[in-house]
Amino acid sequence: MIEQFYAGIDQDENEGLTHLGRIVRDAWVFGILPETETCAGWTTSQMQILYEKVYAAWEPYAHLPSRLPDELRERHTRLYDEAITSAKAKGWDAQMEDDDD
C-alpha cells in the first residue's frame, strides 16, 4: 500500500475548502496549529490525529460556530471568509449540483 500525503492547505482544492482543508483551518481556529502550518506532506495518520484533536475541540460547542466564544467565533469567521472570498475569486461556486436526476 502506498502512503498518501496531504498536499497542504495552500495547495488544496478551492482554497482548502475540502474535508482535510477544513480540519486544518479549524485547527487554526482552536490554536491547535499555528496559522503558518499548512500540513503539507502530512501522512493520513497525522491528519487522522489532527482530526481527532479538532473534533474534541468542537465538542463543547456542539460543532456549531454560533456557539463559539467571541474570540474563537471571530477567528473562525475571518479564516473562512478569507478562504471563501479567495475561492470565489478563482471561480469556485458554493452551489452544489443536483445529481439526483
Secondary structure by P-SEA (a helix, b strand, c coil): cbbbbbccccccccccccaaaaaaaaaaaacccccccccccccaaaaaaaaaaaaaaacccccccccccaaaaaaaaaaaaaaaaaaaaaccccccccccc
